[in-house]
Amino acid sequence: MKNKSIIISGGVYCAIAAGIIFDSVPHVKMMIPYLLSILLFLNFLRIDFSFRHFLRKELIIFPFFYIVIFPAAVFILSAGMDPSLRAGVFIITVTPAAIGAPVVAMLIGADRGLVMSHVIVSNLIAPVIYPLMLFLYFRKTGLDIQPADIFRQIVFIILVPLIVSSVFKKTGLMRREFSKISGNIVPAVFIFMVFAAVTASSKQIKSVSPSELVNISIFVFSAGLFFFSTGLVVFRKNEMRKSAALSLGHKNTGLAIWVAVSNFPAESVLPLIIYIMVHHFFNGILIFLSERSFLYSGDNPDSVK
């Protein structure tokens, strides 16, 4: 599984490079919502939406950070940034946890149940959080914010795959077949979606000056470090610390890209593309450190506390 993670990361980097080189590929932007819907459908098929996942008391603390602390800090610190790039950075802060986070949780010995609970809750409330937070913070910045449009887009992009996947799970319709192939299809769809987002915004991304690119890269990296490290200090138990770091740092960047592409100038995608590399980097560090701790302690992921 670790080798597969490395291959996926390499595929993402290649997609970013290809998107910049082959800019403005015709009609590729219109494919993004369909690719995201397929991605969410296949991931929702593998998630258990049992009511017990909503009963974790630890879930209370996560919204405090990614709805209150992170947005306020990022918005204040990015005051001198171009509005479009600033919006892209801000979108990262309010983006829900990645649907694939429970897989990484298994690799690092985190509490998979807690991570899955946060994934479910944060993605279900995303249709409200995105438009509300973007309107509150950006209504006076000169950007055209349409909360109702954002709400409708996200409801459609999340609820349709969720409902269809629920029907498949209830009826058992081809669930086994989809489960077999989803492990390979999901990374491929995500990689192609990254390419689509980059190539659709390539001209605007190239217009960003080298100094501005360096500054935005440092800012996004620092934001990622802030998100992951905050999770590491929230709890005392090692298993819970890793769960919090993953829940707060590993973002549903596919959804974030769609929000940026469909509602903001093209250059707003740049911080999101950078963050894809950043959260892969920090996930890799968590996996590496967890493997070393298991090696020296003789523990396994299920026994780490």
N, C-alpha and C positions, 0 to 999 in steps of 0.2 A: 504493500500500500504506500510505503514511503517513496518507492521508485515511481509509482504512478503519480504521486503528488509533485515530484520533481519534473516529470514529463509534462504535466498540466501547466505548471509554472512556466516552463520553457515555451509551451504552446501559446500562452498568454503574451509573453514578451515578443514572440514572433508575430503574433496578430497585431500588436501595437506597432511594431516596425513596418509591417506590410501595409497597415492602414495609413501610415504617414507617407510611405513611398508611393502607393497607388491611391492617390487622393481622388475624391469625387467619383467613385464607382457608381454608375447610374442605378437608381431605384433601391440602393442598398439600405438607405435610411428607413424606408417604409417597411422593411422586414423586421426592424428591431422589436416592435410590440409583439409580433407573432413568435419570434425567437424566444422572447421573455416568457410568453404564455406557455410555450412548450417546455421551457426550462422549469417553470414553477409547477406545471402539471406533473412532470416526471418526479420532481422532488417531493411534492405533496403526496404522491402515491406511497412514498417511503416513510412518511411521518404519521405517527399515531396521534390522533386528535382527541384522545380520551380526556374526559373532564378532570381526571386526577392531575393532569399537567398544569392546570390553572390554580392548584391549591398550594403551590410552593410559596411560603412566606418570604423567601429571599427575593422573589420577583419584585417586591415593593421598592427595593432600593435602585434597581436598574433605570426605571423612568426618571428618577430624580437626577441622574447623571446625564442621560442622553436627550432629555427634554428640557432640563433646567440649566445645569452647570455647563455642559459642553457647548450648547448653542450660544449662551451668553458670552462665554470666554472666547470662542472663535470669532463671533461677530465683533466684539470689542477689539481684539488683537488684529483683525484684518481690516481695520478702518481705512487704511490708505490704499487698499487694493482696488484694482479695476472691478466695477460692480458685477460684471458677468463672472469673472474668476472668483470673486467673493461669494457669489451665489453658489457656485460649484463646490467650494469648500464647505459652505454652510450646509448644503444638501447632505454631505457626508455625515455631519454630526447627528442629523435627525433620521438617518437611514436605519431601518430595522436590521436585526441580526441576519447573517447569511443563512439560507436554507440548509446549506451543507455544513454548518458549524458543528452539528452533533457528530459528524464523521471525524473532524479534527479533534473533538473532545475525546473520542476513543483513543486516538493516537497519542494524546498527551496525558492521559489518565485523569481527565477532568470529570466532573459530575455530569454525565450525558443527559440525565433526566432534567437537571436544572437548565442546561443549555437548550435542550429541546423545548422546555416550557417557555423560555424567553424568546426563542425563535417564533413559536406559535403566537404568543401574545403581541410581540412587537410588530409582526407582519400584519396581524389582524387589525391593529389600531393605526397602521400606517396611512390609510385613506383620510384619517382625521388629522394626524400629526403633521404630515407634509404641508397641506394647505394652510393649516392654522399657524404653524411656526413661520412659514415663508411669508405669509401676509403680515404677521405681527412685526417681523424684523425688517422686511424689505419694502413695505408699502410706501416709504418715503425716500427710497434710494434712486428713483427714476426708472426702475425696471417695472415692466407690466406684469403684475401678479394677478392671476385670475383663480382665486381659491376654488370656486365651483367647478371650473374645468379640471383643475388638478385632482379634486376629489373624485369626479366622475371617471377620469382616466385610471386612477389607482384602484378604485372599486372594481372597475371592469377587469383590469389586468391581474388582480389578485383573486377576486371572487369567482370569476368564470373557471380558471384552472382548479380552484379549490372545490367548487361544486362538481365539476366533471370528474375530478379524481375521487371524490367521495362516492359518486355513483359507481365508478369502476370498482372501488373497494367493497361497496355494499353488495354489488351483483357478482363480483368476482370476474367480471368481463375482461378477459385478456390480462388480468393483473399479473399473473405469473410471467407471461411473455414480456410485458413491459418491465417488470422487475429485473429480468435477465439482461435486457439490453440497456437499461437506463444508466447503469454504471459507466458505460462507454459513450452513450449519447449525450448525457448531461455535460461533461467537460467539452465535447466537440461543439455543442450548441453555444455554450458560454464563450468559447474561444472565438467562434464566428461572430457572435454578437459584439464582442469587444472590437473585432476588426470592423464591423459595420459602423459602430459608433465613432471610431477613430477616423475612418475614411470619410465619413459624412461631415466631420469637423476638421479635416486635415488642413485645409487652406487657412482657417482661422487660427488653428494651433501653430502653424508655421509662421504666422504673422506676429506671434508673441516674441519679444526680444529675448536674446540669450540671458541677459541679466534678470529679466522678469521671470523667465523659466526657472532659473536657479533659485530665485526668491520663493516662487510658488512651490517648488519641489521641497525646499527646506521647511516651509510652513506646513505643507501637507505631511511630511515625515514627522515633524514635531507634534502635529495633531494626533497622528497615529500612535506615537510614543506615549502621548498623554492619555489616550483612550485605553491602550493596553496596560500601561503601568498603573492607572487608576484602579483597574480591576484587580491588580495584584495586591493592592493595599486595603481593599474593602473587607476581605475576610482573613481569618487567621489560619484556618486549615489549608494545607497545600492544594488539596483537590478543589476546594471552593475558590481559592485564589485564581487558579487556572481557568475555572469555569467562568468567573467574572471577567477576567482578561479577554477571553474568547468572546463572551457575550457582548462586551462593550466595544471591542476592536474589530472583530470580523464582521464586515458589513455586507448587506445584500446589494452589491455594487451594480448588478444587472438592473434592479429596480431604480436605483439612483440615476443610472445613465439614462433610462427612459424618461424620468422626471425632468432631467436637465435638457435632453434633446428636444422634447416636445413642448417645453415651456420657457426656455431661456436661450439667449444667443449661443451659437455653436461653441465658442471658446469656453463656456461654462463646463464642458465635458472634460477639459484638460485636468483639473484637480482630481476628478474621479478616476481617470486613467492612471494618474500617478498613484492614487490611493490603492488601486488594485495591486500594484507592485509592492506598495508599503505593507499592506496587510498580509500578503503572501510572505514577505520578508519576516515579519514578526511571528507569523504562524510557524515558519520554518525554525525560528529561534526557539519557540516553545517546544516544538517536536524534538529538536536537538538536545535541549537541556533536559527534557523529560526522559529521553533515552539514556542519557548519561547518568541521571539519578537512579534509573532502574538498574543500570549496569553495576553501579557501585553499591547500591543498597540491597540488591538481590530481590527487590519487590517487582510486582507486575502492575500494570495500569489499574487493575481493579482493587489493589490493596494500598495504593498511595493515599495518605491522609494529610 
